[in-house]
Amino acid sequence: MTPISAFLHKFQYAIASLLLGIIVTFVIQQPIKDEERSLVNQQLSIQAYKIERAIRQSSQEQAFTYDWLVAQWLSFGQPTASNWTKQVNQITDSHKFVKSILWVDTNFKATWVEPFRNNEEYLGLDFAAHPTIYSKLKQAKTYGKAFASYSPLAPDNKLLHYYTPIGAHKQNQGFIDSVINVEKFLLDVVRNSIDDGYQIAITDKETKQELLGFYGDRHLTNQWLIVAEVDVFQKQWLIEVWPTAFRLDAISQGISTALLWGGLLISILISSIVFLLSRSYQQKVQLVKTNKDLQTEINERSKVEESLAFLVEYDKLTRLYNRSAIERHIVDNLHRDNSQDTFNVLMLLDLDGFREVNNVVGHISGDKIIQKVAQRLGHLMPKHNGFLARVGGDEFAAYFTGVKNLETASVYARRMLKGVDSRFVLDGYELYLSGSIGIAISTPEYQTYTDLYRNADSALNQAKLDGKNCIKFYDESLKEDIRNRLDMLKKLRKSIENQEFSLYYQPKVDTKTGKCVGAEALIRWIDADGNMIGPDQFIPLAEDTGLIVQIGEWVLEEACSQLVRWHKLGFDDLTIAINISGRQLQHPELIDHVTDAQTRNQLDPKFIELELTEQVFIENIDSSKAFMHGVREKGFSLSIDDFGVGYSSLSYLKHFPVDTIKIDRSFVRNLPHDQDDVHLVNTIINLAHNMGLKLVAEGIEDIKQLEFLAHKDCHIAQGFFFSKPIPGDEFTKFLLSMNGNFTPSIISNMTS
């Protein structure tokens, strides 16, 4: 027997036991290894889920923040620059991954950039120059849906733009564009959500570009890897999670040691059972903890939402209720049974001329005045049945329940007017305000809040038309006025479609030579029945509804076209004066409308004079400033109409590029007999001469007025003395028959 055979024989049972133990170990080890792999994958899945959930929640928080900003914008109008900066800083301070927040205007240009430092490249960025983004912006503008796109200024996809439209369709006021540093965003999420011992890679599914690499090596991904997909900001991102070698050893250490070093099948089985029970218990504990954390997060989010819902009920500036709050209050009380002797009342109060006050003192001081008015009105509200809200920039609403009679309602209204109609001292300004109030009585006919509010608003409008600083109750006659207004609006829309408008022209004459130097274009509406409707009947309605923009485009095109025809007849030094309304001034494309009409007709801009009334200029001071400088840079002339009526100020004549001022006909009517008018006109003429401005006198009706103005060196005259406004073809006949001149003999014959 060889030594080897002897050894085997001697230890055969031991070897057999060992072999049996090794066989049993491998037999038992394999399912345990499978369980190990399952446990590791389960841990990886949990980590991937936590990251996915954290990314989704963080992105939803971002979307919620910008939806709230949009709701504020739409409810209270475009914020001031200071309020915008304050709101944006609050967001960027608490979300360091937000690089900047832009306001992209309706022309798809970045107009506001906050913070501006280190983000200067975004100011003025034209998104229309980027076709893919431009297409999505137009779609979002139409449907009011937010979307995300990588930055056009960062081709490495490190920056993501999240565009939230401010309203949809024609109500759109642009977009809030949040520029998000993707790497910082993901790093912030991952650090706060993943446990130690795990490695992460996040890539864009479409571009295959890695957005975040949070790992030291990738060699374990061949065996241990979980891939999850998350939809965020309308992008699909892939989340890859795998363990570190240390973490993998920590997960598998117990069973492997027992299998390798235990040596006994019972020990291995007991260790395996204990290990499995322990792991099962830990999983249950972890699951309970996860559920508790999730419930805590849900509760905290609910509290935040409740807090935001509370804030939504109040006006931030005045701390009064807002429009949605009073709407809810009215709806809750509108159909409650009152006693037979009482009723409910809605009052709308609007401050008279507050826009002019804002232009004088500035928006910040204007806000302080609104706060003071709110405080006064709040003190006047009866505690038992009054509900006060701020529903607009300078508009307040008060709802009273259980009012016994109209006299009581009148008492409430007079108190409110008296509270407003008094002296305000603010930042060195001493101001006197007044208000107008419209009142609607709640009766069984009012089925909805909208009916009641609309009638109160109609009464308010009538109060302003009646002279302001007064109270107006709604009655059926106002309903008839509204019906007539709607009928007129319907006819006006149809007239635009059918092109029922005509331009009449009134000559402008050189007072020294009698030569016709230009014409003022005046619109006339001849309806389908052949009736001429005066501008005073339809222009205010066109202003209120915005139709004046379409009408104004037509006027610009028609007036320029007529001027070209006159130039071709040889009267190539004639100019045309075109009136611009307040609503047109507020339109962002007005300058484009003017230049398009001039370019299409191949006119030199110097032959086109654009007229703004003094009142329109002052009431739209910011729009007027931008418009004036814009058109003057392009070579057009500017004229201030009705100069001296109510608002005259040397300040705007000094600081704005005005070429001509027109003396209002009310100052010319009684010349040269009325000495007050003589002094006023002399003052205006001297002012124009000293400032190098041209002068046009309106309303010339006799030779004495003309001689007086010519003697005072008033350059140009206009009025019925020369001609009433006439159609273009008649004006052409006048030019051809008189060669464009009012000679002294012609003037003499006209007055004889």
C-alpha positions in Angstrom: 0.0 0.0 0.0 1.5 3.3 -1.0 1.7 6.2 1.4 -1.0 8.0 -0.5 -3.4 5.0 -0.4 -2.7 4.7 3.3 -3.5 8.3 3.9 -6.8 8.1 2.0 -7.8 5.0 3.8 -7.0 6.4 7.1 -8.9 9.6 6.6 -11.6 8.4 4.2 -14.5 9.3 6.4 -13.0 12.7 7.1 -12.3 13.2 3.5 -15.8 12.0 2.6 -17.3 14.3 5.2 -15.1 17.1 3.9 -16.1 16.3 0.3 -19.7 16.0 1.4 -19.4 19.3 3.3 -17.9 21.0 0.3 -20.6 19.5 -2.0 -23.3 20.6 0.5 -21.7 24.0 0.8 -21.7 24.6 -2.9 -25.2 23.2 -3.2 -26.4 25.6 -0.4 -24.2 28.4 -1.5 -25.6 28.8 -5.0 -29.2 29.8 -3.9 -27.7 32.0 -1.2 -25.6 33.7 -3.8 -28.7 34.2 -5.9 -30.4 35.7 -2.8 -27.3 37.9 -2.3 -27.7 39.2 -5.9 -31.4 39.8 -5.2 -30.6 41.8 -2.1 -28.0 43.9 -3.8 -30.4 44.6 -6.7 -33.1 45.4 -4.2 -30.9 48.0 -2.5 -29.9 49.4 -5.9 -33.6 49.7 -6.9 -34.3 51.5 -3.6 -31.5 53.9 -4.3 -32.7 54.5 -7.9 -36.2 55.0 -6.7 -35.1 57.6 -4.1 -33.1 59.5 -6.7 -36.0 59.3 -9.2 -38.5 60.5 -6.6 -36.2 63.3 -5.4 -35.6 64.5 -9.0 -39.3 64.4 -9.8 -40.3 66.2 -6.6 -37.6 68.9 -7.1 -38.7 69.5 -10.7 -42.4 69.6 -9.6 -41.4 72.2 -7.0 -39.7 74.3 -9.8 -42.8 74.0 -12.0 -45.1 74.9 -9.0 -42.9 78.0 -8.3 -43.1 79.4 -11.8 -46.8 78.5 -12.1 -47.3 80.6 -9.0 -45.3 83.5 -10.4 -47.4 83.4 -13.6 -50.6 83.3 -11.5 -49.4 86.4 -9.6 -48.6 88.1 -12.9 -52.0 87.4 -14.5 -53.9 88.4 -11.4 -52.1 91.6 -10.6 -50.5 92.6 -13.9 -46.8 92.8 -14.8 -44.7 93.3 -11.6 -42.5 96.3 -11.2 -38.8 95.8 -11.8 -38.1 95.9 -8.0 -40.8 93.3 -7.2 -39.6 91.1 -10.0 -36.0 91.3 -8.7 -37.2 90.5 -5.2 -39.2 87.5 -6.3 -36.4 86.2 -8.5 -33.8 86.6 -5.7 -36.0 84.6 -3.3 -36.0 81.7 -5.8 -32.3 81.9 -6.7 -31.2 82.2 -3.1 -33.1 79.0 -2.1 -32.3 77.1 -5.3 -28.6 77.6 -6.1 -28.9 75.5 -9.2 -31.1 78.2 -10.8 -28.6 80.3 -12.7 -31.0 83.0 -13.7 -34.6 83.8 -14.5 -35.6 85.7 -17.6 -38.8 87.4 -18.8 -39.1 86.6 -22.5 -41.5 89.2 -24.0 -44.2 88.5 -26.6 -41.6 89.1 -29.4 -39.6 86.2 -28.0 -36.8 88.3 -26.7 -35.3 88.2 -23.2 -36.2 91.5 -21.7 -35.6 91.0 -18.0 -32.6 89.0 -16.7 -32.2 88.4 -13.0 -29.6 88.2 -11.6 -27.9 90.2 -14.3 -24.4 89.7 -13.2 -22.7 86.8 -15.0 -25.8 86.4 -17.2 -25.4 89.4 -19.4 -25.4 87.3 -22.5 -29.1 86.5 -22.1 -30.3 90.2 -22.2 -31.8 90.8 -25.6 -31.4 87.1 -26.6 -33.7 86.5 -29.6 -35.2 83.1 -29.3 -36.9 83.5 -32.7 -33.4 83.0 -34.1 -33.4 79.4 -32.8 -36.0 77.6 -34.9 -36.5 74.6 -32.7 -37.0 76.7 -29.5 -39.0 79.3 -31.5 -41.4 76.6 -32.7 -42.0 75.3 -29.2 -42.4 78.8 -27.8 -45.2 79.6 -30.4 -46.9 76.3 -29.5 -46.6 77.0 -25.8 -48.0 80.5 -26.4 -51.0 79.0 -28.1 -51.8 76.3 -25.6 -50.4 77.8 -22.4 -48.2 74.7 -21.6 -44.7 74.9 -20.1 -41.8 73.1 -21.8 -38.1 72.7 -21.4 -35.2 72.9 -23.8 -31.4 72.9 -23.5 -29.9 76.3 -23.7 -29.1 77.7 -27.1 -26.0 79.4 -25.6 -24.6 76.2 -24.0 -24.1 73.5 -26.7 -22.8 71.0 -24.0 -26.4 70.7 -22.6 -25.2 71.8 -19.2 -28.0 74.4 -19.0 -31.7 73.7 -19.2 -34.3 76.4 -19.9 -37.8 75.9 -18.4 -40.3 78.1 -20.2 -43.6 78.9 -18.5 -46.1 80.9 -20.6 -47.7 83.9 -19.0 -51.2 83.3 -20.3 -52.3 81.8 -23.6 -53.4 82.9 -27.0 -53.9 86.7 -27.2 -53.7 87.1 -23.5 -50.1 85.9 -23.5 -47.7 88.3 -21.9 -44.5 86.4 -22.6 -42.7 83.6 -20.7 -40.9 83.1 -17.4 -37.7 81.3 -18.4 -35.8 79.6 -15.6 -32.2 78.8 -16.6 -31.2 75.7 -14.6 -27.6 74.4 -14.2 -28.4 70.7 -14.8 -25.2 69.4 -13.0 -25.9 71.5 -9.9 -29.5 70.5 -9.9 -28.8 66.8 -10.1 -25.9 67.0 -7.6 -28.2 68.8 -5.2 -30.8 66.1 -5.5 -28.3 63.1 -5.4 -26.4 64.4 -2.3 -29.6 64.7 -0.4 -31.2 61.4 -1.4 -28.6 58.7 -1.9 -27.0 56.6 0.8 -23.2 56.1 1.2 -21.6 53.4 -0.9 -23.4 53.9 -4.1 -22.2 55.3 -7.5 -24.4 57.2 -9.9 -24.4 58.2 -13.5 -27.3 60.2 -15.1 -27.5 60.6 -18.9 -29.9 62.1 -21.4 -31.7 59.3 -23.1 -32.0 61.2 -26.4 -28.5 62.8 -26.7 -26.6 60.0 -24.7 -24.7 62.8 -23.0 -23.8 62.2 -19.4 -25.4 64.9 -17.2 -23.9 63.8 -13.9 -21.1 61.4 -13.0 -21.1 60.6 -9.3 -18.6 57.6 -9.2 -15.0 56.6 -8.9 -15.0 53.6 -11.3 -17.4 51.6 -13.5 -15.9 48.1 -13.5 -18.6 46.8 -11.2 -21.3 47.8 -13.7 -20.7 44.6 -15.6 -22.3 42.6 -12.8 -24.1 45.1 -10.6 -26.2 47.8 -12.3 -29.7 49.1 -12.0 -31.1 51.4 -14.7 -34.2 53.6 -14.0 -35.8 56.2 -16.3 -37.3 59.4 -15.1 -39.4 62.0 -17.1 -38.5 65.5 -15.9 -38.8 68.9 -17.5 -40.2 66.9 -20.5 -36.8 65.2 -20.9 -36.1 61.5 -20.4 -33.1 60.9 -18.2 -31.5 57.5 -17.4 -30.4 56.9 -13.8 -27.6 54.2 -13.5 -26.9 53.0 -9.9 -24.2 50.5 -8.8 -22.4 49.8 -5.6 -18.8 50.5 -4.6 -16.6 47.5 -3.9 -16.7 48.4 -0.2 -20.5 48.5 -0.2 -20.7 45.2 -2.1 -18.5 43.5 0.5 -20.6 44.9 3.3 -23.8 43.5 1.8 -22.3 40.0 1.2 -19.9 39.6 4.1 -22.0 37.6 6.6 -23.0 34.7 4.4 -19.7 34.4 2.5 -17.6 34.2 5.7 -20.0 31.7 7.2 -19.7 29.5 4.1 -15.9 29.8 3.8 -14.9 29.6 7.5 -17.8 28.0 9.3 -16.8 24.5 8.3 -20.0 22.9 9.5 -23.2 22.4 7.7 -25.4 23.2 10.7 -23.4 26.4 11.4 -23.8 27.4 7.8 -27.5 26.7 7.8 -28.0 28.5 11.1 -25.9 31.4 9.9 -27.9 31.5 6.7 -31.2 31.5 8.6 -30.1 34.1 11.0 -28.7 36.2 8.1 -31.9 35.9 6.1 -34.1 36.7 9.2 -31.9 39.6 10.0 -32.0 41.0 6.5 -35.7 40.5 6.4 -36.2 42.4 9.6 -33.9 45.3 8.5 -35.9 45.5 5.3 -39.1 45.8 7.2 -37.6 48.5 9.5 -36.3 50.4 6.5 -39.7 50.1 4.8 -41.5 51.5 7.8 -39.0 54.3 8.1 -39.4 55.1 4.4 -43.2 55.1 4.7 -42.9 57.5 7.7 -40.6 59.8 5.8 -42.9 59.8 2.9 -45.9 60.6 5.1 -44.0 63.4 6.7 -43.1 64.8 3.4 -46.7 64.6 2.2 -47.9 66.4 5.4 -45.3 69.1 5.0 -46.3 69.6 1.3 -49.9 69.8 2.3 -49.1 72.5 4.9 -47.2 74.5 2.2 -50.1 74.1 -0.2 -52.5 75.3 2.4 -50.3 78.3 3.2 -50.1 79.2 -0.5 -53.9 78.8 -0.8 -54.3 81.2 2.1 -51.9 83.7 0.5 -53.8 83.4 -2.8 -56.8 84.8 -1.0 -55.1 88.1 -0.1 -53.6 91.0 -2.0 -49.9 91.2 -1.3 -49.6 95.0 -1.4 -52.6 96.0 0.8 -53.2 92.9 2.8 -56.9 93.1 1.8 -58.8 90.3 0.2 -58.2 89.9 -3.6 -60.6 89.4 -6.5 -60.8 85.6 -6.1 -61.6 86.0 -2.4 -64.5 88.4 -2.9 -65.8 86.3 -5.8 -65.9 83.3 -3.4 -67.6 85.4 -0.7 -70.2 86.8 -3.1 -71.0 83.3 -4.5 -71.4 82.0 -1.0 -73.8 84.8 -0.1 -75.5 85.5 -3.4 -78.3 83.0 -3.0 -78.7 82.9 0.7 -82.2 83.9 1.8 -82.3 87.4 3.1 -85.2 88.7 4.9 -87.9 90.4 2.8 -86.7 93.8 3.9 -83.0 93.5 3.1 -80.7 92.9 0.1 -77.0 92.6 -0.7 -75.0 95.3 -2.4 -71.8 95.2 -4.5 -69.8 98.5 -4.9 -66.8 99.0 -7.2 -64.6 102.0 -6.4 -62.0 103.3 -8.9 -59.6 106.1 -8.1 -60.0 109.0 -10.6 -56.9 109.9 -12.6 -54.6 107.6 -10.7 -52.5 106.9 -13.7 -51.4 110.5 -13.9 -50.6 110.4 -10.2 -48.4 107.4 -10.8 -46.6 109.2 -13.6 -45.9 112.1 -11.3 -44.8 110.4 -8.1 -43.6 107.1 -9.5 -44.9 103.5 -9.0 -43.3 103.0 -5.6 -44.9 106.0 -4.1 -48.1 105.1 -6.0 -48.2 101.8 -4.3 -47.9 103.6 -0.9 -50.9 105.7 -1.8 -52.8 102.5 -2.7 -51.9 101.2 0.8 -53.1 104.3 2.5 -56.4 104.2 0.6 -56.8 100.6 1.5 -56.3 101.4 5.2 -58.8 104.2 5.1 -61.4 102.0 3.4 -60.7 99.2 5.8 -61.5 101.4 8.8 -64.8 102.4 7.1 -66.1 98.8 6.6 -68.8 97.7 9.0 -67.5 94.6 10.8 -70.8 92.7 10.7 -71.7 92.8 7.1 -68.9 94.4 5.0 -66.3 92.6 2.9 -63.5 94.7 1.2 -61.1 93.6 -1.5 -58.6 95.1 -3.9 -59.6 93.8 -7.4 -57.3 95.8 -9.7 -54.4 98.4 -9.7 -56.5 101.2 -8.3 -59.9 99.5 -8.0 -61.6 98.2 -4.9 -64.7 96.2 -4.3 -67.0 96.2 -1.3 -69.8 93.7 -0.7 -72.5 94.4 1.9 -75.0 91.9 3.1 -78.4 92.5 4.8 -78.7 96.2 3.7 -82.1 97.5 4.6 -82.6 100.2 2.0 -81.0 102.3 -0.7 -80.3 105.1 1.6 -78.1 102.9 3.7 -76.3 101.8 0.6 -75.8 105.4 -0.3 -74.4 106.2 3.2 -71.9 103.4 2.8 -70.9 104.7 -0.6 -70.6 108.3 0.5 -68.4 107.3 3.4 -66.1 105.5 1.0 -65.9 108.5 -1.3 -65.2 110.8 1.6 -62.4 108.5 2.8 -60.8 108.8 -0.6 -61.6 112.4 -1.4 -59.1 114.0 0.9 -55.5 115.0 1.2 -52.6 112.6 1.1 -49.1 113.6 2.0 -46.4 111.2 0.8 -42.6 111.6 0.2 -42.9 115.4 -0.1 -46.0 115.3 -2.3 -49.3 116.7 -1.3 -52.0 115.0 -3.3 -55.8 115.2 -3.5 -57.6 112.1 -4.8 -61.2 111.4 -5.7 -63.0 108.2 -6.7 -66.0 107.0 -8.6 -68.4 104.3 -7.4 -70.7 102.0 -9.3 -73.3 100.1 -7.3 -75.3 97.0 -8.2 -78.1 95.7 -6.0 -78.5 91.9 -5.6 -81.9 90.8 -6.7 -83.4 87.5 -7.7 -82.6 88.3 -11.4 -78.9 88.0 -10.6 -78.2 84.3 -11.1 -74.4 84.5 -11.0 -71.5 86.5 -9.6 -70.6 87.6 -13.1 -74.0 89.3 -13.7 -73.7 91.3 -10.5 -70.1 92.3 -11.1 -70.7 93.2 -14.7 -73.6 95.5 -13.7 -71.6 97.2 -10.9 -68.8 97.7 -13.5 -71.2 99.3 -15.9 -72.4 101.6 -13.2 -68.8 102.5 -12.4 -68.1 103.4 -16.0 -71.2 105.6 -16.2 -70.1 107.3 -13.0 -66.8 108.2 -14.6 -68.6 109.4 -17.8 -70.9 111.6 -15.6 -67.9 113.5 -14.4 -66.1 111.3 -11.8 -66.1 111.7 -8.0 -69.7 110.5 -8.0 -71.9 107.5 -7.2 -74.0 105.7 -9.8 -76.6 102.9 -9.2 -77.1 100.4 -11.9 -80.5 100.4 -13.6 -82.1 99.1 -16.8 -81.1 102.2 -18.8 -77.5 101.2 -18.4 -78.4 97.8 -19.7 -79.8 99.5 -22.8 -76.6 101.5 -23.1 -74.6 98.3 -22.9 -76.8 96.7 -25.6 -76.4 99.7 -27.8 -72.6 99.6 -27.2 -72.6 95.9 -28.2 -74.6 96.6 -31.3 -72.2 99.4 -32.2 -69.2 97.0 -31.6 -70.8 94.4 -33.9 -71.2 97.0 -36.6 -67.7 98.2 -36.1 -66.2 94.8 -36.5 -68.2 94.2 -39.7 -67.2 97.6 -41.0 -63.5 96.7 -40.6 -64.1 93.5 -42.6 -66.0 95.4 -45.3 -63.6 98.3 -45.3 -66.3 100.9 -44.8 -63.9 103.6 -43.6 -62.8 106.6 -45.6 -60.1 109.2 -45.0 -60.9 112.9 -45.3 -58.2 115.5 -45.5 -58.0 119.0 -44.2 -55.4 121.3 -45.7 -52.6 122.9 -43.7 -51.6 126.3 -45.1 -48.5 128.5 -44.7 -49.8 131.7 -43.2 -47.2 133.9 -45.1 -47.5 132.5 -48.6 -51.0 130.9 -48.6 -49.4 127.7 -50.0 -50.9 124.3 -48.9 -48.0 122.5 -47.2 -49.7 119.4 -46.1 -52.9 117.8 -44.9 -54.2 116.1 -41.8 -55.8 112.7 -42.4 -59.1 112.3 -40.5 -61.1 109.0 -40.5 -64.8 108.8 -41.3 -67.1 105.8 -41.1 -69.8 105.5 -43.7 -71.9 102.4 -42.7 -73.7 100.0 -45.1 -76.8 102.2 -45.0 -74.8 105.2 -46.2 -74.9 107.0 -42.8 -71.8 108.9 -41.7 -70.9 108.0 -38.1 -68.7 110.6 -36.4 -65.3 109.6 -34.9 -66.6 110.6 -31.4 -69.1 107.8 -31.6 -66.8 104.9 -32.6 -63.2 105.9 -31.8 -63.7 105.5 -27.9 -65.3 102.1 -28.5 -62.4 101.1 -30.8 -60.0 102.2 -28.2 -61.6 100.2 -25.4 -61.8 97.0 -27.5 -58.4 97.2 -29.1 -59.9 97.5 -32.7 -58.2 100.8 -33.0 -54.9 99.0 -33.7 -56.4 97.4 -36.9 -58.1 100.7 -37.9 -54.8 102.6 -37.2 -52.9 100.2 -39.5 -55.4 100.9 -42.3 -55.2 104.7 -41.7 -51.4 104.6 -41.9 -51.4 102.6 -45.2 -54.2 104.6 -46.8 -52.7 108.0 -45.9 -49.3 107.1 -47.1 -50.7 105.7 -50.4 -52.7 109.0 -50.9 -49.6 111.1 -50.3 -47.7 109.1 -52.9 -50.4 109.9 -55.5 -50.1 113.6 -54.7 -46.4 113.5 -55.0 -46.6 111.9 -58.4 -48.9 114.8 -59.5 -46.0 117.2 -58.7 -47.0 118.3 -55.2 -43.9 116.6 -53.9 -43.4 118.8 -50.8 -46.7 118.0 -49.2 -46.7 116.3 -45.8 -49.4 114.1 -44.2 -50.3 114.3 -40.5 -51.7 111.0 -39.0 -53.2 110.8 -35.5 -52.0 108.1 -33.0 -54.3 107.0 -30.2 -53.4 105.9 -26.7 -54.2 102.3 -27.3 -52.0 102.3 -30.4 -49.1 103.7 -28.3 -49.4 100.7 -26.0 -49.1 98.2 -28.9 -45.5 96.9 -29.0 -45.5 96.8 -32.8 -46.7 100.4 -33.5 -43.3 101.6 -34.7 -43.2 98.6 -37.1 -46.7 99.4 -38.4 -45.5 103.0 -39.2 -42.3 102.0 -40.8 -43.9 99.2 -42.8 -46.5 101.6 -44.3 -43.7 104.1 -45.1 -41.5 101.5 -46.7 -44.2 99.9 -48.7 -45.1 103.2 -50.2 -41.4 104.3 -50.7 -41.9 107.6 -48.9 -39.2 109.6 -47.2 -40.1 109.6 -43.5 -39.7 113.4 -43.3 -43.1 113.7 -45.1 -45.0 111.8 -42.4 -46.0 113.7 -39.3 -47.4 111.6 -36.4 -49.8 113.5 -34.0 -50.4 112.7 -30.3 -52.8 114.7 -28.2 -51.4 116.1 -25.1 -53.7 114.0 -22.9 -52.7 110.7 -24.7 -49.1 111.6 -24.4 -49.2 112.2 -20.6 -51.5 109.2 -19.9 -49.0 106.9 -21.7 -45.8 108.6 -20.7 -43.6 105.5 -20.8 -45.0 104.2 -24.1 -44.8 107.8 -25.5 -41.2 108.1 -24.6 -40.2 104.8 -26.3 -42.3 105.6 -29.4 -41.1 109.2 -29.8 -37.4 108.3 -29.7 -38.0 105.3 -31.9 -39.8 107.2 -34.7 -37.5 110.2 -34.5 -34.5 108.0 -35.0 -36.1 106.8 -38.2 -36.7 110.3 -39.5 -40.4 110.9 -38.8 -41.8 114.1 -37.5 -43.8 114.4 -34.2 -46.5 116.8 -33.3 -48.4 117.5 -30.0 -52.1 118.1 -30.7 -54.5 120.2 -28.5 -51.6 121.9 -26.8 -52.5 123.9 -23.7 -55.6 121.9 -22.8 -55.2 120.7 -19.2 -51.8 119.1 -19.1 -49.2 121.4 -20.7 -45.7 121.0 -19.2 -42.4 122.5 -20.3 -40.7 119.4 -19.0 -41.8 117.0 -21.7 -41.2 119.7 -24.5 -37.6 119.9 -23.2 -36.9 116.2 -22.8 -38.8 114.7 -25.7 -38.1 115.1 -29.5 -41.2 117.1 -30.4 -41.1 119.0 -33.8 -44.5 120.8 -33.7 -47.2 121.9 -31.3 -50.7 122.6 -32.4 -52.6 125.5 -30.7 -56.0 124.2 -29.7 -59.1 125.6 -31.5 -60.5 126.7 -28.1 -57.8 129.4 -27.8 -58.3 130.5 -31.4 -62.1 130.8 -31.5 -62.3 134.3 -30.0 -59.2 135.9 -31.5 -58.3 138.7 -31.7 -61.1 140.1 -29.5 -60.7 138.1 -26.3 -57.6 139.5 -24.5 -57.2 136.4 -22.3 -56.9 134.2 -25.5 -54.6 136.8 -27.0 -52.2 136.5 -24.0 -52.4 132.7 -24.0 -51.7 132.4 -27.7 -48.9 134.9 -27.5 -47.3 132.8 -24.7 -47.6 129.6 -26.7 -46.1 131.2 -29.8 -43.2 132.7 -27.9 -42.6 129.4 -26.2 -42.5 127.6 -29.6 -40.2 130.2 -31.1 -37.8 130.1 -28.1 -37.6 126.3 -28.3 -37.3 126.1 -32.1 -40.6 124.3 -32.6 -43.0 124.7 -35.5 -46.6 126.0 -34.8 -49.9 125.0 -36.2 -53.1 126.8 -35.3 -56.3 124.9 -35.5 -59.9 126.2 -36.0 -59.2 129.2 -38.2 -62.6 130.4 -39.3 -62.1 134.0 -40.5 -59.5 136.4 -42.0 -59.0 138.3 -38.8 -57.9 135.2 -37.0 -55.5 134.4 -39.8 -54.1 137.9 -40.0 -53.5 137.9 -36.2 -51.6 134.6 -36.3 -49.6 135.4 -39.4 -48.5 138.7 -37.8 -47.4 136.7 -34.7 -45.3 134.4 -37.0 -47.5 131.3 -36.4 -46.2 129.2 -39.3 -49.2 127.1 -40.4 -53.0 127.5 -40.1 -55.8 124.9 -40.4 -59.5 125.3 -40.3 -62.9 125.8 -42.1 -61.7 129.2 -43.4 -59.6 127.2 -45.9 -61.7 124.0 -46.2 -63.6 121.5 -44.1 -62.2 118.0 -44.2 -62.9 116.5 -47.7 -62.4 113.1 -49.4 -59.1 112.5 -51.2 -60.4 112.9 -54.7 -61.9 116.3 -53.9 -58.6 117.3 -52.2 -56.8 116.3 -55.4 -59.1 118.5 -57.5 -58.4 121.4 -55.1 -54.7 121.0 -55.6 -54.9 120.8 -59.3 -57.3 123.7 -59.7 -55.5 126.1 -57.4 -52.0 124.6 -57.8 -52.0 124.1 -54.1 -52.1 127.8 -53.2 -54.5 130.0 -51.3 -53.4 133.4 -52.8 -54.5 136.6 -51.1 -57.1 137.1 -53.8 -58.5 133.7 -53.2 -58.7 134.4 -49.5 -60.4 137.7 -50.2 -62.9 136.1 -52.5 -63.6 133.4 -49.9 -64.4 136.0 -47.2 -66.5 138.3 -49.4 
